[in-house]
Amino acid sequence: MHAASEAFCVLPRPPHTLVLLLLSDFLCTAVGYPLDTVKVRIQTERHYKGIWHCIQETYRTEKVLGFYKGVSASVFSVSLISSVSFGTYRNFLCNICKLRYGSADVKPSKLDVSLAGGAAGACVVLMAPSEVAKVRMQTQRNPHPSYRGSLHCLKVIAKEEGFGGLYKGCSALLCRDCSSSAIYFLTYSTLCDWLTPAGKNKPGFLVVLLSGGFAGVLAWGLATPMDVLKSRMQVDESGQHKYRGLIHCARQSVREEGVKVLFKGLGLNCIRAFPVNMVVFVTYEAVLRFTDHFTNKK
């Protein structure tokens, strides 16, 4: 297999790897969450004049904690999804190679990598309820909030909007993550191949940093329109019923605010994506190499 995908067919076993993955998830959340809150508010609320205005208003009225509303839901979902999606990608890619070429050690094609990435993105359906809770908490600015926390938010949504309320925006979420995940893994794999010197079967630290960062920027850049629609559908509470579905949300948003509305938060997505995905891929490469070393010692 090529440099970027060889390690993904190894299943991590040592308990140390779990700790490393969790630390990576917490670090990514700590770095990226405040920007995510600003992005969601810009995407769903029209009174903000721009990124800086949103940051100033949030800090003025809610202080630092305002940027971390709903963070508990995010930490849980990020930890779950990162493990499941990378595991799905790894196993899906290995199975494709076995079916098509008779061995998991054969270099996969770009199509194989894209399909495995798309399958990994589909796992996002697991985090739909926590994503709804996160967005509702992030956009809650009332001094007397409806939700006292992420769990309370989920309970209220289930009670007032039914089971379907927990999966609002799921269609946009799936469209966003299936396509962006395919691009994400394909870009990372391709850049690692290009930047890894001939004769080396694993990418170096700097290659992983750059490939992971740029893969995240490209994937999130292209995912922004669906990200906007997802946020708007999820924040649409039971008393509003502003949007009847994905297509209706897209039409209404473009009709009221123009095509540019689909790119709200694009800059923030890209700024946040580079450092976060550098950390993600460096951590996973470290985990897989540690696992390799641990397995070989046995």
TORKERO-969975 format. One record per residue (C-alpha): residue in three letters; y, z, x negated. Coordinates in steps of 0.25 Angstrom, whole numbers, padded with zeros to 4 digits, always signed. Each point is the difference from the previous one (the first is absolute). Example, Ala and Ser with C-alpha at 12.3 -4.5 7.8 and 13.67 -1.06 7.14 Angstrom:
ala-0018+0031-0049
ser+0014-0002-0006
REM end
This chain:
met+0000+0000+0000
his+0014-0002-0004
ala+0009+0011-0006
ala+0006+0005+0013
ser-0012+0000+0009
glu-0011+0005-0009
ala+0003+0014+0001
phe+0001+0000+0015
cys-0015-0002+0002
val-0002+0014-0006
leu-0001+0012+0010
pro+0007+0012-0005
arg-0009+0012-0001
pro+0006+0012-0008
pro+0008+0010+0008
his+0011-0001-0010
thr+0003-0014+0005
leu+0003+0005+0014
val+0010+0010-0006
leu+0007-0011-0007
leu+0000-0009+0012
leu+0007+0011+0009
leu+0010+0003-0011
ser+0003-0015+0000
asp+0002+0000+0015
phe+0009+0012+0000
leu+0009-0006-0012
cys+0001-0013+0008
thr+0004+0007+0012
ala+0010+0009-0007
val+0007-0012-0007
gly-0001-0010+0012
tyr+0002+0008+0013
pro+0015+0003+0000
leu+0002-0015-0002
asp-0010-0003+0011
thr+0008+0009+0010
val+0013-0007-0003
lys-0008-0013+0002
val-0006+0004+0014
arg+0014+0005+0005
ile+0007-0013-0005
gln-0011-0008+0007
thr+0000+0007+0013
glu+0015+0005+0002
arg+0012-0010+0001
his+0011+0010-0003
tyr-0003+0001-0015
lys+0010-0010-0008
gly-0010+0000-0012
ile-0009+0007-0009
trp+0011+0009-0006
his+0006+0003+0013
cys-0014+0005+0005
ile-0003+0008-0012
gln+0014+0007+0001
glu-0002+0002+0015
thr-0014+0006-0002
tyr+0005+0009-0011
arg+0012+0005+0008
thr-0007+0003+0012
glu-0014+0004-0004
lys+0001+0003-0015
val-0012-0003-0009
leu-0010+0004+0010
gly+0005-0012+0009
phe-0006-0010-0010
tyr-0014+0007+0001
lys-0002+0001+0015
gly-0014-0004+0003
val-0005+0001-0014
ser-0012+0008+0004
ala-0006-0012+0008
ser+0003-0009-0011
val-0007+0008-0011
phe-0012+0001+0009
ser+0000-0015+0003
val+0003-0005-0014
ser-0011+0009-0006
leu-0010-0006+0010
ile+0004-0014+0000
ser+0001-0002-0015
ser-0014+0005-0002
val-0006-0008+0012
ser+0008-0013-0003
phe-0003+0000-0015
gly-0015+0003+0003
thr+0000-0011+0010
tyr+0006-0010-0009
arg-0010+0004-0011
asn-0012-0001+0008
phe+0004-0012+0008
leu+0003-0008-0013
cys-0013+0004-0006
asn-0008-0004+0013
ile+0007-0013+0001
cys-0004-0003-0015
lys-0014+0004+0003
leu-0001-0009+0012
arg+0007-0012-0006
tyr-0004+0001-0014
gly-0012+0009-0001
ser+0006+0010-0008
ala+0011+0010+0001
asp+0004-0002-0015
val+0004-0015+0003
lys+0015-0002-0001
pro+0005-0001+0014
ser+0009-0011+0005
lys+0014+0002+0005
leu-0005-0002+0014
asp-0010+0011-0002
val+0011+0009-0005
ser+0009-0003+0012
leu-0011+0002+0010
ala-0004+0013-0006
gly+0015+0004+0000
gly+0001-0004+0015
ala-0012+0009+0003
ala+0006+0011-0007
gly+0013-0001+0008
ala-0008+0000+0013
cys-0003+0015-0003
val+0014+0003+0003
val-0004+0002+0015
leu-0005+0013-0004
met+0014+0005-0003
ala+0007-0006+0012
pro+0002+0014+0007
ser+0005+0007-0012
glu+0009-0012-0002
val+0006+0001+0014
ala+0002+0015-0003
lys+0007-0003-0013
val+0010-0010+0006
arg+0003+0009+0012
met+0003+0012-0009
gln+0008-0008-0010
thr+0009-0005+0012
gln+0002+0013+0006
arg+0014+0004-0002
asn+0003+0009+0012
pro+0004+0015-0003
his-0011+0004+0010
pro-0011-0009-0004
ser-0012-0004+0010
tyr-0010+0001-0011
arg-0002+0013-0008
gly-0009-0007-0011
ser-0010-0011-0002
leu-0011+0006+0008
his+0009+0004+0011
cys+0005-0014+0001
leu-0014-0006+0001
lys-0003+0010+0011
val+0013-0003+0008
ile-0003-0015-0001
ala-0014+0001+0004
lys+0004+0008+0012
glu+0012-0008+0005
glu-0004-0014-0005
gly-0015+0001+0000
phe-0010-0005-0010
gly+0007-0013-0001
gly+0013+0007-0005
leu-0007+0004-0013
tyr-0002-0015-0003
lys+0013-0005+0004
gly+0004-0011-0010
cys-0015-0002-0005
ser+0001-0015+0002
ala+0012-0001-0010
leu-0007+0010-0009
leu-0012-0008-0001
cys+0007-0013-0002
arg+0009+0007-0011
asp-0011+0006-0008
cys-0011-0010+0001
ser+0009-0011-0005
ser+0008+0009-0010
ser-0013+0006-0005
ala-0006-0014-0003
ile+0013-0004-0008
tyr+0000+0014-0007
phe-0014-0001-0006
leu+0001-0015-0003
thr+0014+0002-0007
tyr-0005+0012-0008
ser-0013-0007-0004
thr+0007-0013-0004
leu+0011+0007-0008
cys-0011+0008-0007
asp-0008-0013-0003
trp+0013-0007-0006
leu+0005+0012-0008
thr-0013+0005-0006
pro-0002-0006-0013
ala-0013-0009-0002
gly-0012+0008-0005
lys+0004+0013+0008
asn-0008+0003+0013
lys+0010+0011+0005
pro+0015+0000+0001
gly+0009+0009-0008
phe+0009+0011+0005
leu+0012-0009-0001
val-0007-0011+0007
val-0005+0009+0011
leu+0015+0006+0002
leu+0006-0014+0001
ser-0011-0006+0009
gly+0000+0011+0009
gly+0015+0001+0002
phe+0002-0015+0002
ala-0012+0000+0010
gly+0006+0011+0008
val+0014-0007+0000
leu-0006-0013+0005
ala-0009+0005+0010
trp+0011+0009+0006
gly+0010-0010+0000
leu-0008-0010+0008
ala-0005+0012+0009
thr+0014+0004+0004
pro+0002-0008+0013
met-0013+0006+0005
asp+0004+0014-0005
val+0013-0001+0008
leu-0007-0004+0013
lys-0011+0011-0002
ser+0011+0011-0002
arg+0008-0005+0012
met-0013+0000+0009
gln-0004+0014-0005
val+0013+0006+0003
asp+0000-0005+0014
glu-0003+0013+0008
ser-0006+0001+0014
gly+0014+0001+0007
gln+0005-0013-0007
his-0011-0011+0001
lys+0010-0009-0007
tyr-0011-0009-0006
arg-0012-0005+0008
gly-0008-0005-0013
leu+0002-0006-0014
ile+0005-0014+0005
his+0010+0007+0010
cys+0005+0009-0011
ala+0002-0012-0009
arg+0008-0008+0010
gln+0008+0012+0005
ser+0004+0004-0014
val+0004-0014-0005
arg+0007-0003+0013
glu+0009+0013-0001
glu+0002+0001-0015
gly-0004-0014-0006
val-0011-0004-0009
lys+0006+0009-0011
val-0006+0012+0008
leu-0013-0004-0005
phe+0004+0003-0015
lys+0006+0014+0003
gly-0005+0009-0011
leu-0005-0011-0009
gly+0008+0005-0012
leu-0005+0014+0002
asn-0014-0005+0001
cys+0000-0007-0013
ile+0007+0011-0007
arg-0010+0010+0005
ala-0012-0009-0003
phe+0002-0002-0015
pro-0001+0014-0005
val-0010+0005+0011
asn-0010-0012-0002
met+0001+0002-0015
val-0005+0014+0002
val-0010-0004+0009
phe-0007-0010-0009
val+0002+0008-0013
thr-0007+0011+0007
tyr-0012-0008+0006
glu-0002-0007-0013
ala+0000+0013-0007
val-0010+0006+0010
leu-0009-0012-0001
arg+0000+0000-0015
phe-0003+0015+0000
thr-0012-0003+0009
asp-0005-0011-0009
his+0001+0010-0012
phe-0007+0011+0009
thr-0011-0009+0004
asn-0003-0006-0014
lys-0001+0014-0005
lys-0011+0003+0010
REM end
